[in-house]
Amino acid sequence: MTGNPEELKVNRREIYRYLGIRSGEPDQATQALVESVLKELTDNVQLREFHQMFPLHVPQDELHTIDMTCFRTHSRSLEKNLRGCSDIIVMAATIGSKVDLLLRRYSLTNASRGVVMQAASAAMIEAWCNLTNDAIKTEAAGRGLYLRPRFSPGYGDFPLDNQRDIFQALQVEKRVGIALTESLLMIPSKSVTAVIGAGRDHLPCVREGCEVCSKADCLYRRHSAAG
């Protein structure tokens, strides 16, 4: 799927947070720079994504095995997130290679704009993932399924090595245009892979994930491997 950048709802607060502004309003000059950078990004991003649903089996053994049909992994934190799910959606998304070119250019020619562009592009890929999440939610609802928060390799104890499995299962480079390096970095850099559990239980899970949800005692809340 491709997307329209004009439809993205980029969270300005997230951009300010990435810039180290934790409270209060940034000054007018910073706000103006953020808006200018977002306009430039909107003119240059290439929104692409692909996702596929697979049957899920979580035997709840001592190894915390998760069988997603397309690959198997072991993760205590992901197992907890997926309890009660019957299916798994595996996804990959990117805002394109032109953003990396802009980031490199401004790192050499305009450092302050480059810093803001790093923050804004991070918020923009999150906005694109949220828009993708909305489409997946609609598809799942047609099957009577409800979604859990998306969960990416490298989060908690979900092994980063599973990037290779996701790339193989979805043919990510061919379908989305994301390459994976030997060190498991994605190119373009502003790219995301994730899995999303789907089950019959209707839980108040938000698309952005547990970090923005106030229900701290939720059984399915994401935590680190020790959580």
Backbone as a chain_set.jsonl record, in Angstrom:
{"seq": "MTGNPEELKVNRREIYRYLGIRSGEPDQATQALVESVLKELTDNVQLREFHQMFPLHVPQDELHTIDMTCFRTHSRSLEKNLRGCSDIIVMAATIGSKVDLLLRRYSLTNASRGVVMQAASAAMIEAWCNLTNDAIKTEAAGRGLYLRPRFSPGYGDFPLDNQRDIFQALQVEKRVGIALTESLLMIPSKSVTAVIGAGRDHLPCVREGCEVCSKADCLYRRHSAAG", "coords": {"N": [[0.839, -1.179, 0.0], [0.465, 2.245, -0.714], [0.713, 5.636, 0.486], [-0.907, 8.828, 1.171], [0.804, 11.673, 1.898], [-0.435, 13.988, 2.877], [-2.441, 13.104, 4.475], [-1.382, 12.323, 6.841], [-1.227, 12.488, 10.362], [0.751, 14.109, 12.089], [2.293, 14.133, 15.181], [2.955, 16.926, 16.849], [3.803, 17.351, 19.463], [5.308, 15.079, 19.965], [7.486, 15.556, 18.308], [8.576, 17.828, 19.553], [9.232, 16.651, 21.969], [11.218, 14.823, 21.179], [13.089, 16.709, 20.592], [13.877, 17.517, 23.029], [12.231, 19.197, 24.433], [10.294, 19.162, 27.006], [8.126, 20.193, 28.407], [5.695, 22.844, 28.321], [5.346, 25.432, 25.773], [7.252, 25.547, 22.779], [9.476, 28.173, 21.601], [8.525, 30.712, 19.203], [10.199, 30.716, 16.975], [11.237, 28.12, 16.945], [8.872, 26.644, 16.591], [8.142, 27.567, 14.041], [10.293, 26.608, 12.538], [9.947, 23.852, 12.833], [7.488, 23.516, 11.477], [8.243, 24.296, 8.912], [10.11, 22.311, 8.283], [8.453, 20.044, 8.376], [6.805, 20.6, 6.203], [8.665, 20.406, 4.106], [9.368, 17.702, 4.362], [6.87, 16.492, 3.852], [6.621, 17.047, 1.178], [8.491, 15.34, 0.137], [8.439, 12.711, 1.135], [7.934, 9.184, 0.617], [5.508, 7.157, 0.973], [5.177, 3.879, 1.905], [3.96, 0.581, 2.509], [3.523, -2.805, 3.675], [1.576, -5.551, 4.692], [0.665, -8.644, 6.263], [-1.516, -11.257, 7.299], [-1.203, -13.982, 9.547], [-1.806, -17.302, 10.856], [-1.643, -17.82, 14.387], [0.129, -19.382, 17.026], [0.535, -19.868, 20.401], [2.08, -21.641, 22.623], [2.622, -21.324, 25.354], [4.867, -22.276, 26.825], [7.85, -23.072, 28.764], [9.869, -21.874, 27.386], [8.77, -19.681, 26.259], [7.684, -19.743, 23.668], [6.699, -18.622, 20.45], [4.75, -19.147, 17.737], [4.427, -17.981, 14.662], [3.622, -18.937, 12.267], [4.861, -18.017, 9.812], [7.34, -17.631, 10.889], [9.178, -18.633, 13.854], [9.658, -17.614, 17.261], [11.114, -16.645, 20.436], [9.983, -15.086, 23.251], [9.349, -13.516, 26.204], [8.055, -11.087, 26.825], [6.662, -10.489, 24.447], [5.056, -12.76, 24.24], [3.348, -12.357, 26.416], [2.012, -10.069, 25.532], [0.548, -11.16, 23.453], [-1.325, -12.942, 24.437], [-4.269, -14.81, 24.204], [-4.673, -14.241, 21.55], [-5.44, -15.174, 18.182], [-4.407, -14.815, 15.714], [-1.782, -13.222, 13.808], [-0.561, -10.145, 12.641], [1.898, -9.238, 10.429], [4.026, -6.614, 9.656], [5.538, -4.059, 7.56], [6.91, -0.85, 7.087], [7.678, 2.329, 5.559], [8.992, 5.689, 5.133], [10.489, 6.378, 3.023], [13.409, 6.795, 0.815], [14.244, 9.367, 0.113], [14.129, 10.942, 2.349], [16.358, 10.186, 3.855], [18.354, 11.241, 2.224], [17.868, 13.983, 2.526], [18.391, 14.242, 5.263], [21.13, 13.647, 5.366], [22.105, 15.734, 3.8], [21.451, 18.068, 5.305], [22.83, 17.565, 7.639], [25.34, 18.246, 6.932], [25.151, 20.84, 5.955], [23.36, 22.449, 7.401], [23.058, 22.266, 10.489], [21.219, 22.676, 12.635], [18.713, 22.588, 11.376], [18.901, 20.011, 10.475], [18.812, 18.518, 12.861], [16.189, 19.02, 13.713], [14.863, 17.897, 11.577], [15.506, 15.197, 11.896], [14.021, 14.639, 14.217], [11.41, 15.284, 13.343], [11.034, 13.52, 11.192], [11.124, 11.081, 12.522], [8.774, 11.263, 14.02], [7.054, 11.323, 11.884], [7.241, 8.78, 10.601], [6.105, 7.317, 12.614], [3.515, 8.358, 12.555], [2.735, 7.446, 10.042], [2.778, 4.692, 10.486], [0.689, 4.593, 12.331], [-1.475, 5.32, 10.699], [-1.466, 3.18, 8.939], [-2.019, 1.207, 10.812], [-4.677, 1.842, 11.391], [-5.936, 1.059, 9.003], [-5.4, -1.686, 9.075], [-6.797, -2.35, 11.378], [-9.441, -1.978, 10.53], [-9.622, -3.99, 8.576], [-9.239, -6.247, 10.206], [-11.466, -6.057, 11.881], [-13.473, -6.756, 10.125], [-13.253, -9.463, 10.179], [-14.054, -10.054, 12.649], [-12.161, -9.565, 14.596], [-9.971, -8.108, 17.031], [-7.368, -5.738, 17.69], [-4.067, -5.865, 19.196], [-1.514, -3.766, 20.693], [1.085, -2.722, 18.425], [4.254, -4.367, 18.004], [7.659, -4.322, 17.937], [10.638, -5.939, 16.613], [13.44, -6.106, 18.784], [12.322, -4.691, 20.813], [11.75, -4.906, 24.283], [12.273, -8.268, 25.063], [12.05, -9.299, 22.545], [13.665, -10.697, 19.988], [16.053, -8.876, 18.061], [17.163, -10.129, 15.912], [15.054, -11.326, 14.61], [14.288, -9.615, 12.665], [15.325, -10.474, 10.219], [13.715, -12.682, 9.68], [11.198, -11.502, 9.359], [11.684, -9.907, 7.107], [12.138, -11.898, 5.214], [9.702, -13.322, 5.264], [7.805, -11.451, 4.381], [8.918, -10.544, 2.053], [10.216, -8.038, 2.065], [12.093, -6.199, 0.948], [11.537, -6.3, -1.78], [8.78, -5.698, -1.89], [8.342, -3.383, -0.363], [10.579, -1.831, -0.489], [12.597, -1.608, 1.379], [15.795, -2.183, 2.609], [17.854, -4.544, 4.381], [20.604, -4.428, 6.446], [23.704, -6.209, 7.201], [24.157, -5.765, 9.868], [21.63, -5.479, 10.808], [20.363, -3.063, 10.452], [17.934, -0.899, 9.015], [17.409, 0.306, 5.732], [15.674, 2.539, 3.78], [16.383, 4.656, 6.654], [14.283, 5.604, 8.219], [12.204, 3.577, 8.836], [10.013, 0.871, 9.689], [9.428, -2.283, 11.19], [7.025, -4.607, 12.411], [4.936, -6.611, 14.593], [1.516, -7.457, 15.084], [-0.84, -8.503, 17.288], [-3.96, -10.275, 16.962], [-7.197, -10.893, 18.101], [-10.244, -12.346, 19.514], [-11.046, -11.037, 21.778], [-12.17, -7.968, 22.965], [-10.225, -5.449, 23.698], [-9.112, -2.451, 25.365], [-6.947, -1.394, 23.709], [-4.558, 0.865, 22.404], [-3.55, 2.233, 19.235], [-1.015, 3.367, 19.1], [0.395, 2.094, 21.019], [1.542, 0.813, 24.241], [2.966, 2.807, 25.524], [1.624, 5.22, 25.498], [-0.694, 4.773, 26.797], [-2.831, 4.996, 29.61], [-3.558, 2.975, 31.289], [-2.046, 1.365, 33.493], [-2.08, -1.074, 34.798], [-2.794, -3.018, 33.02], [-3.212, -6.311, 31.74], [-2.061, -6.962, 29.353], [-0.089, -5.179, 28.844], [2.836, -3.763, 27.385], [6.127, -4.44, 28.381], [9.565, -4.307, 29.483], [11.897, -7.074, 29.18], [12.149, -7.886, 31.783], [9.802, -7.188, 32.882]], "CA": [[0.0, 0.0, 0.0], [1.116, 3.548, -0.664], [-0.115, 6.573, 1.235], [-0.908, 10.249, 0.857], [1.412, 12.399, 3.035], [-1.338, 15.004, 3.407], [-3.358, 12.463, 5.43], [-0.675, 11.991, 8.072], [-1.462, 13.333, 11.526], [2.032, 14.074, 12.784], [2.171, 14.658, 16.539], [3.972, 17.951, 17.108], [4.342, 17.148, 20.802], [6.359, 14.079, 19.863], [8.657, 16.219, 17.731], [9.175, 18.662, 20.594], [9.827, 15.751, 22.964], [12.478, 14.36, 20.605], [14.02, 17.842, 20.623], [14.234, 17.793, 24.411], [11.288, 20.147, 25.024], [9.413, 18.255, 27.737], [6.931, 20.878, 28.901], [5.544, 24.196, 27.816], [5.369, 25.646, 24.338], [8.532, 26.04, 22.25], [9.396, 29.545, 21.109], [7.95, 30.839, 17.862], [11.197, 30.365, 15.97], [11.282, 26.658, 16.889], [7.628, 26.198, 15.977], [8.211, 27.879, 12.619], [11.253, 25.693, 11.934], [9.301, 22.537, 12.772], [6.486, 23.527, 10.4], [8.972, 24.352, 7.646], [10.677, 20.985, 8.054], [7.349, 19.13, 8.062], [6.384, 20.88, 4.819], [9.67, 19.829, 3.209], [9.22, 16.248, 4.419], [5.626, 16.132, 3.169], [6.874, 17.141, -0.26], [9.516, 14.392, -0.291], [8.277, 11.335, 1.616], [7.334, 8.162, -0.253], [4.898, 6.271, 1.965], [4.916, 2.524, 1.433], [3.837, -0.428, 3.557], [2.929, -4.091, 3.328], [1.29, -6.376, 5.861], [0.016, -9.919, 5.974], [-1.982, -11.952, 8.488], [-0.852, -15.396, 9.641], [-2.291, -17.97, 12.076], [-0.73, -17.699, 15.524], [0.041, -20.387, 18.084], [1.396, -19.538, 21.545], [1.877, -22.786, 23.516], [2.879, -20.933, 26.741], [5.837, -23.18, 27.433], [8.886, -22.402, 29.55], [10.743, -21.137, 26.476], [8.0, -18.546, 25.739], [7.671, -19.932, 22.218], [5.629, -17.991, 19.668], [4.75, -19.667, 16.373], [3.65, -17.074, 13.816], [3.483, -19.645, 10.994], [5.933, -17.603, 8.903], [8.571, -17.871, 11.64], [9.032, -18.857, 15.284], [10.57, -16.862, 18.099], [10.947, -16.838, 21.872], [9.963, -13.772, 23.891], [8.416, -13.435, 27.32], [7.257, -9.869, 26.735], [5.742, -10.607, 23.319], [4.076, -13.781, 24.601], [2.363, -11.702, 27.282], [1.234, -9.167, 24.688], [-0.264, -11.905, 22.491], [-2.215, -13.892, 25.086], [-5.641, -14.768, 23.729], [-4.734, -13.937, 20.116], [-5.51, -16.314, 17.266], [-3.726, -14.449, 14.474], [-0.743, -12.199, 13.923], [-0.295, -9.347, 11.439], [3.299, -8.849, 10.303], [4.001, -5.418, 8.81], [6.742, -3.264, 7.319], [6.521, 0.464, 6.568], [8.772, 3.29, 5.403], [8.658, 6.981, 4.52], [11.247, 6.503, 1.787], [14.848, 7.083, 0.787], [14.522, 10.796, -0.045], [14.324, 11.52, 3.684], [17.763, 9.966, 4.213], [19.149, 12.207, 1.47], [17.702, 15.28, 3.184], [19.086, 14.193, 6.551], [22.563, 13.743, 5.105], [22.407, 17.078, 3.293], [21.4, 19.071, 6.362], [23.882, 17.303, 8.625], [26.546, 18.903, 6.417], [24.96, 22.237, 5.57], [22.511, 23.203, 8.328], [22.947, 21.302, 11.583], [20.004, 22.865, 13.43], [17.594, 22.057, 10.602], [19.076, 18.57, 10.444], [18.329, 17.968, 14.137], [14.724, 19.083, 13.685], [14.389, 16.929, 10.582], [15.583, 13.88, 12.528], [12.877, 14.513, 15.124], [10.16, 15.315, 12.587], [10.902, 12.298, 10.393], [10.792, 10.019, 13.46], [7.346, 11.403, 14.292], [6.303, 11.063, 10.657], [7.111, 7.341, 10.388], [5.122, 6.857, 13.603], [2.198, 8.736, 12.038], [2.443, 6.535, 8.936], [2.432, 3.407, 11.102], [-0.644, 4.736, 12.911], [-2.444, 5.293, 9.609], [-1.489, 1.779, 8.521], [-2.705, 0.492, 11.881], [-6.109, 2.067, 11.218], [-6.386, 0.206, 7.905], [-5.359, -3.073, 9.56], [-7.896, -2.493, 12.337], [-10.674, -2.14, 9.758], [-9.575, -5.329, 7.99], [-9.423, -7.228, 11.275], [-12.85, -5.973, 12.35], [-14.285, -7.514, 9.17], [-13.145, -10.875, 10.56], [-14.447, -10.166, 14.044], [-10.951, -9.568, 15.402], [-9.515, -6.856, 17.619], [-5.909, -5.68, 17.667], [-3.212, -5.492, 20.31], [-0.515, -2.788, 20.238], [2.154, -3.28, 17.598], [5.425, -4.765, 18.786], [8.756, -4.412, 16.969], [11.864, -6.622, 17.034], [14.328, -5.253, 19.544], [11.601, -4.159, 21.958], [11.731, -5.926, 25.325], [13.152, -9.392, 24.724], [11.724, -9.756, 21.196], [15.005, -10.604, 19.399], [16.253, -8.073, 16.865], [17.478, -11.059, 14.827], [13.833, -11.683, 13.89], [14.147, -8.764, 11.482], [15.6, -11.291, 9.029], [12.537, -13.52, 9.43], [10.137, -10.64, 8.826], [12.055, -9.527, 5.74], [11.943, -13.058, 4.349], [8.289, -13.683, 5.21], [7.04, -10.451, 3.626], [9.693, -10.073, 0.902], [10.141, -6.609, 2.352], [12.865, -5.37, 0.017], [10.829, -6.286, -3.058], [7.438, -5.133, -1.805], [8.287, -2.092, 0.317], [11.759, -1.057, -0.828], [13.483, -1.471, 2.532], [16.893, -3.155, 2.652], [18.341, -4.865, 5.719], [22.056, -4.614, 6.433], [24.193, -7.326, 8.006], [24.032, -5.38, 11.274], [20.187, -5.408, 11.072], [19.839, -1.721, 10.257], [17.078, -0.789, 7.838], [17.635, 1.398, 4.791], [15.808, 3.829, 4.453], [16.492, 4.578, 8.109], [12.984, 5.842, 8.849], [11.403, 2.418, 8.47], [9.563, 0.11, 10.858], [8.76, -3.575, 11.086], [6.316, -4.884, 13.665], [3.871, -7.605, 14.588], [0.32, -7.004, 15.798], [-1.726, -9.61, 17.615], [-5.388, -10.091, 16.709], [-7.99, -11.907, 18.785], [-11.68, -12.08, 19.661], [-11.294, -10.212, 22.953], [-12.139, -6.53, 22.689], [-9.465, -4.788, 24.748], [-8.936, -1.014, 25.077], [-5.565, -1.139, 23.302], [-4.428, 1.974, 21.471], [-2.697, 1.879, 18.106], [0.353, 3.815, 19.316], [1.065, 1.178, 21.929], [1.361, 0.97, 25.679], [3.657, 3.973, 26.059], [0.728, 6.36, 25.612], [-1.913, 4.325, 27.453], [-2.78, 5.268, 31.044], [-3.955, 1.79, 32.056], [-0.757, 0.775, 33.854], [-2.246, -2.425, 35.323], [-3.34, -3.879, 31.964], [-2.564, -7.6, 31.644], [-1.37, -7.096, 28.067], [0.79, -4.034, 28.684], [4.206, -4.074, 27.011], [7.18, -4.102, 29.336], [10.847, -4.897, 29.148], [11.949, -8.498, 29.441], [12.048, -8.109, 33.208], [8.495, -6.731, 33.352]], "C": [[0.885, 1.243, 0.0], [0.171, 4.516, 0.034], [0.044, 7.997, 0.761], [-0.339, 11.015, 2.051], [0.49, 13.434, 3.668], [-2.285, 14.427, 4.457], [-2.691, 12.142, 6.766], [-0.987, 13.004, 9.176], [-0.209, 13.264, 12.405], [1.898, 14.799, 14.125], [3.303, 15.654, 16.812], [4.59, 17.778, 18.483], [5.46, 16.11, 20.799], [7.637, 14.691, 19.292], [9.359, 17.05, 18.804], [9.852, 17.796, 21.662], [11.166, 15.221, 22.464], [13.539, 15.45, 20.649], [14.411, 18.24, 22.045], [13.337, 18.798, 25.092], [10.2, 19.336, 25.702], [8.127, 18.909, 28.206], [6.892, 22.291, 28.345], [5.606, 24.256, 26.296], [6.765, 26.08, 23.891], [8.372, 27.464, 21.746], [8.932, 29.564, 19.662], [8.927, 30.425, 16.779], [11.281, 28.832, 15.817], [10.029, 26.102, 16.231], [7.66, 26.413, 14.465], [9.167, 26.931, 11.9], [10.66, 24.297, 11.811], [8.304, 22.483, 11.621], [7.158, 23.565, 9.03], [9.548, 22.981, 7.287], [9.582, 19.983, 7.685], [6.851, 19.349, 6.633], [7.371, 20.268, 3.838], [9.573, 18.3, 3.2], [7.982, 15.787, 3.666], [5.811, 16.137, 1.655], [7.813, 16.041, -0.766], [9.306, 12.953, 0.158], [7.614, 10.464, 0.551], [6.799, 7.076, 0.668], [4.568, 4.916, 1.343], [4.799, 1.589, 2.633], [3.284, -1.711, 2.964], [2.697, -4.86, 4.619], [0.553, -7.639, 5.437], [-0.352, -10.599, 7.284], [-1.628, -13.431, 8.406], [-1.516, -16.003, 10.883], [-1.208, -17.937, 13.15], [-0.969, -18.831, 16.512], [1.041, -20.031, 19.17], [1.192, -20.635, 22.59], [2.073, -22.49, 24.994], [3.767, -21.961, 27.449], [6.908, -22.374, 28.162], [9.848, -21.589, 28.681], [10.061, -19.894, 25.911], [8.0, -18.564, 24.205], [6.473, -19.238, 21.595], [5.768, -18.465, 18.232], [3.819, -18.798, 15.53], [3.394, -17.651, 12.427], [4.618, -19.307, 10.04], [7.305, -17.682, 9.575], [8.22, -18.088, 13.104], [10.046, -18.012, 16.043], [10.302, -17.207, 19.552], [11.031, -15.465, 22.534], [8.909, -13.763, 24.992], [7.489, -12.23, 27.171], [6.26, -9.935, 25.584], [4.673, -11.654, 23.598], [2.967, -13.18, 25.458], [1.437, -10.805, 26.465], [0.213, -9.916, 23.834], [-1.238, -12.898, 23.129], [-3.649, -13.713, 24.599], [-5.783, -14.481, 22.254], [-4.737, -15.229, 19.289], [-4.722, -16.075, 15.985], [-2.693, -13.374, 14.765], [-0.626, -11.468, 12.594], [1.172, -8.931, 11.488], [3.357, -7.701, 9.301], [5.388, -4.809, 8.653], [6.301, -1.958, 6.666], [7.733, 1.373, 6.489], [8.237, 4.616, 4.877], [9.623, 7.31, 3.39], [12.677, 7.002, 1.907], [15.172, 8.567, 0.64], [14.762, 11.472, 1.299], [15.769, 11.348, 4.128], [18.672, 10.947, 3.477], [19.064, 13.594, 2.098], [18.469, 15.328, 4.507], [20.601, 14.329, 6.37], [22.949, 15.152, 4.658], [22.459, 18.085, 4.431], [22.409, 18.809, 7.476], [25.184, 17.995, 8.219], [26.383, 20.405, 6.225], [24.184, 23.079, 6.573], [22.172, 22.295, 9.507], [21.648, 21.448, 12.369], [18.778, 22.341, 12.687], [17.69, 20.525, 10.537], [18.573, 17.901, 11.708], [16.811, 17.948, 14.161], [14.17, 18.067, 12.69], [14.475, 15.501, 11.109], [14.358, 13.651, 13.404], [11.56, 14.424, 14.351], [9.962, 14.048, 11.769], [10.605, 11.089, 11.277], [9.305, 10.056, 13.803], [6.512, 11.063, 13.062], [6.182, 9.568, 10.368], [6.135, 6.751, 11.398], [3.708, 7.177, 13.132], [1.777, 7.817, 10.89], [2.078, 5.149, 9.471], [1.042, 3.458, 11.727], [-1.724, 4.677, 11.837], [-2.579, 3.874, 9.061], [-2.253, 0.936, 9.525], [-4.223, 0.642, 11.757], [-6.681, 1.183, 10.111], [-6.424, -1.264, 8.33], [-6.507, -3.328, 10.531], [-9.22, -2.718, 11.615], [-10.745, -3.53, 9.13], [-9.857, -6.398, 9.043], [-10.871, -7.241, 11.766], [-13.792, -6.735, 11.422], [-14.254, -9.007, 9.436], [-13.546, -11.094, 12.019], [-13.277, -10.174, 14.997], [-10.606, -8.163, 15.89], [-7.997, -6.908, 17.779], [-5.297, -5.394, 19.032], [-2.218, -4.439, 19.8], [0.581, -3.446, 19.413], [3.445, -3.411, 18.413], [6.553, -5.028, 17.806], [9.923, -5.234, 17.498], [12.826, -5.65, 17.699], [13.666, -4.628, 20.749], [11.481, -5.255, 23.012], [12.716, -7.024, 24.982], [12.758, -10.046, 23.404], [12.996, -9.596, 20.367], [15.058, -9.754, 18.133], [16.584, -8.953, 15.665], [16.244, -11.446, 14.019], [13.517, -10.717, 12.755], [14.335, -9.596, 10.21], [14.384, -12.142, 8.671], [11.398, -12.703, 8.838], [10.435, -10.261, 7.38], [11.832, -10.685, 4.775], [10.466, -13.376, 4.183], [7.49, -12.737, 4.319], [7.697, -10.038, 2.314], [9.751, -8.539, 0.926], [10.892, -5.764, 1.331], [12.136, -5.229, -1.317], [9.53, -5.503, -2.969], [7.397, -3.719, -1.234], [9.499, -1.217, -0.008], [12.673, -0.774, 0.339], [14.544, -2.565, 2.452], [17.324, -3.36, 4.099], [19.828, -5.152, 5.642], [22.443, -5.817, 7.287], [24.075, -7.037, 9.499], [22.587, -5.099, 11.682], [19.649, -3.975, 11.093], [19.004, -1.693, 8.987], [17.439, 0.447, 7.026], [16.44, 1.423, 3.817], [15.75, 3.698, 5.983], [15.154, 4.785, 8.803], [11.991, 4.789, 8.339], [11.086, 1.634, 9.732], [9.082, -1.262, 10.416], [8.111, -3.858, 12.426], [5.374, -6.053, 13.472], [2.731, -7.062, 15.436], [-0.562, -8.216, 16.04], [-3.174, -9.263, 17.325], [-6.155, -11.234, 17.362], [-9.43, -11.47, 18.929], [-11.994, -11.169, 20.84], [-11.153, -8.739, 22.603], [-11.487, -5.827, 23.87], [-9.235, -3.331, 24.365], [-7.509, -0.671, 24.697], [-5.526, -0.03, 22.26], [-3.401, 1.627, 20.399], [-1.248, 2.264, 18.341], [1.115, 2.902, 20.252], [0.94, 1.604, 23.374], [1.992, 2.234, 26.235], [2.712, 5.153, 26.26], [-0.584, 5.998, 26.289], [-1.779, 4.506, 28.962], [-3.122, 4.059, 31.902], [-2.716, 0.97, 32.42], [-0.879, -0.663, 34.344], [-2.803, -3.402, 34.297], [-2.522, -5.168, 31.847], [-1.676, -7.686, 30.409], [-0.365, -5.97, 27.822], [2.206, -4.486, 28.321], [5.153, -3.603, 28.096], [8.498, -4.627, 28.79], [10.828, -6.355, 29.527], [11.789, -8.8, 30.926], [10.663, -7.771, 33.746], [7.462, -7.827, 33.373]], "O": [[1.932, 1.27, 0.647], [-1.024, 4.25, 0.159], [0.989, 8.337, 0.05], [-0.947, 11.006, 3.121], [0.613, 13.731, 4.856], [-2.868, 15.174, 5.243], [-3.362, 11.736, 7.715], [-1.005, 14.213, 8.945], [-0.13, 12.465, 13.338], [1.442, 15.942, 14.181], [4.459, 15.266, 16.982], [5.782, 18.031, 18.658], [6.438, 16.239, 21.534], [8.738, 14.377, 19.745], [10.579, 16.987, 18.949], [10.903, 18.155, 22.191], [12.137, 15.17, 23.218], [14.734, 15.164, 20.734], [15.179, 19.181, 22.244], [13.627, 19.224, 26.21], [9.276, 18.867, 25.038], [7.123, 18.219, 28.384], [7.914, 22.855, 27.953], [5.883, 23.26, 25.628], [7.396, 26.899, 24.559], [7.254, 27.913, 21.493], [8.949, 28.537, 18.983], [8.526, 29.844, 15.771], [11.381, 28.317, 14.703], [10.109, 25.193, 15.405], [7.252, 25.539, 13.7], [8.889, 26.498, 10.781], [10.849, 23.631, 10.793], [8.278, 21.508, 10.87], [6.683, 22.928, 8.09], [9.48, 22.548, 6.137], [9.766, 19.166, 6.783], [6.514, 18.392, 5.936], [6.963, 19.673, 2.841], [9.685, 17.678, 2.144], [8.032, 14.805, 2.925], [5.221, 15.323, 0.945], [7.92, 15.834, -1.974], [9.937, 12.049, -0.39], [6.849, 10.939, -0.289], [7.537, 6.186, 1.09], [3.792, 4.819, 0.392], [5.463, 1.787, 3.651], [2.662, -1.71, 1.901], [3.523, -4.824, 5.531], [-0.092, -7.685, 4.39], [0.396, -10.533, 8.26], [-1.734, -14.055, 7.35], [-1.763, -15.292, 11.858], [-0.016, -18.015, 12.854], [-2.109, -19.194, 16.8], [2.238, -19.906, 18.91], [0.237, -20.576, 23.364], [1.723, -23.326, 25.827], [3.441, -22.443, 28.534], [6.872, -21.143, 28.174], [10.558, -20.718, 29.183], [10.68, -19.132, 25.169], [8.273, -17.561, 23.547], [5.371, -19.262, 22.143], [6.785, -18.214, 17.584], [2.597, -18.864, 15.658], [2.992, -16.926, 11.516], [5.271, -20.207, 9.512], [8.322, -17.789, 8.891], [7.115, -17.772, 13.545], [11.138, -17.729, 15.551], [9.383, -17.964, 19.865], [12.034, -14.764, 22.394], [7.724, -13.976, 24.735], [6.279, -12.344, 27.368], [5.124, -9.481, 25.729], [3.512, -11.466, 23.236], [1.788, -13.462, 25.246], [0.226, -10.786, 26.683], [-0.854, -9.386, 23.524], [-1.915, -13.63, 22.407], [-4.176, -12.6, 24.585], [-6.901, -14.474, 21.737], [-4.119, -16.228, 19.657], [-4.407, -17.017, 15.258], [-2.718, -12.714, 15.804], [-0.596, -12.098, 11.537], [1.628, -8.344, 12.47], [2.795, -7.805, 8.211], [6.279, -5.008, 9.478], [5.426, -1.953, 5.8], [8.692, 1.219, 7.245], [7.175, 4.67, 4.258], [9.58, 8.415, 2.85], [13.096, 7.545, 2.929], [16.269, 8.989, 1.006], [15.503, 12.451, 1.386], [16.349, 12.262, 4.715], [19.653, 11.429, 4.044], [20.069, 14.299, 2.193], [19.112, 16.327, 4.827], [21.266, 15.037, 7.126], [23.973, 15.693, 5.075], [23.4, 18.873, 4.519], [22.802, 19.737, 8.183], [26.027, 18.291, 9.066], [27.353, 21.157, 6.32], [24.333, 24.301, 6.596], [21.131, 21.639, 9.52], [21.035, 20.445, 12.732], [17.902, 21.723, 13.291], [16.671, 19.835, 10.544], [17.97, 16.829, 11.643], [16.211, 16.961, 14.586], [13.133, 17.452, 12.934], [13.611, 14.678, 10.804], [13.732, 12.593, 13.34], [10.702, 13.597, 14.661], [8.842, 13.55, 11.662], [9.914, 10.167, 10.845], [8.652, 9.015, 13.869], [5.39, 10.571, 13.186], [5.122, 9.121, 9.931], [5.417, 5.8, 11.088], [2.801, 6.36, 13.29], [0.607, 7.454, 10.776], [1.164, 4.507, 8.955], [0.296, 2.48, 11.663], [-2.769, 4.056, 12.038], [-3.684, 3.424, 8.757], [-3.034, 0.061, 9.151], [-4.967, -0.312, 11.988], [-7.769, 0.624, 10.253], [-7.356, -1.994, 7.993], [-7.117, -4.397, 10.51], [-10.027, -3.548, 12.034], [-11.795, -4.172, 9.147], [-10.617, -7.335, 8.802], [-11.434, -8.302, 12.035], [-14.791, -7.295, 11.872], [-15.128, -9.74, 8.972], [-13.392, -12.192, 12.555], [-13.374, -10.726, 16.093], [-10.916, -7.167, 15.236], [-7.416, -7.975, 17.977], [-5.914, -4.774, 19.898], [-2.098, -4.247, 18.59], [0.962, -4.588, 19.669], [3.683, -2.672, 19.367], [6.416, -5.878, 16.926], [10.179, -5.235, 18.702], [13.006, -4.521, 17.242], [14.348, -4.09, 21.621], [11.153, -6.397, 22.69], [13.868, -6.746, 24.648], [13.087, -11.207, 23.162], [13.382, -8.467, 20.064], [14.218, -9.894, 17.245], [16.319, -8.572, 14.525], [16.369, -11.851, 12.863], [12.597, -10.954, 11.971], [13.591, -9.438, 9.242], [14.061, -12.304, 7.494], [10.712, -13.157, 7.922], [9.545, -10.289, 6.529], [11.387, -10.478, 3.646], [10.021, -13.669, 3.073], [6.601, -13.172, 3.587], [7.117, -9.273, 1.543], [9.394, -7.858, -0.035], [10.39, -4.728, 0.894], [12.124, -4.151, -1.91], [9.208, -4.729, -3.87], [6.513, -2.937, -1.584], [9.453, 0.0, 0.176], [13.442, 0.187, 0.31], [14.223, -3.736, 2.251], [17.179, -2.468, 4.935], [20.266, -6.009, 4.874], [21.612, -6.373, 8.006], [23.912, -7.956, 10.301], [22.333, -4.554, 12.756], [18.603, -3.71, 11.684], [19.318, -2.369, 8.007], [17.736, 1.504, 7.582], [16.209, 0.446, 3.106], [15.156, 2.765, 6.524], [14.911, 4.207, 9.863], [11.091, 5.067, 7.546], [11.808, 1.723, 10.725], [8.41, -1.393, 9.393], [8.592, -3.4, 13.463], [5.053, -6.439, 12.347], [2.948, -6.305, 16.382], [-0.983, -8.881, 15.093], [-3.576, -8.104, 17.426], [-5.804, -12.402, 17.196], [-9.803, -10.37, 18.522], [-13.079, -10.591, 20.907], [-10.154, -8.315, 22.023], [-12.112, -5.634, 24.912], [-9.169, -3.004, 23.181], [-6.912, 0.234, 25.281], [-6.354, 0.011, 21.35], [-2.495, 0.827, 20.63], [-0.341, 1.589, 17.854], [2.346, 2.926, 20.282], [0.317, 2.617, 23.692], [1.601, 2.696, 27.308], [2.971, 6.006, 27.109], [-1.494, 6.824, 26.351], [-0.73, 4.205, 29.532], [-2.987, 4.115, 33.124], [-2.382, 0.002, 31.738], [0.102, -1.406, 34.318], [-3.238, -4.496, 34.656], [-1.292, -5.13, 31.854], [-0.666, -8.39, 30.409], [0.15, -5.827, 26.713], [2.715, -5.462, 28.872], [5.0, -2.517, 28.654], [8.536, -5.305, 27.763], [9.865, -6.834, 30.125], [11.33, -9.885, 31.281], [10.368, -8.026, 34.913], [6.314, -7.587, 33.746]]}, "num_chains": 1, "name": "protein.A"}
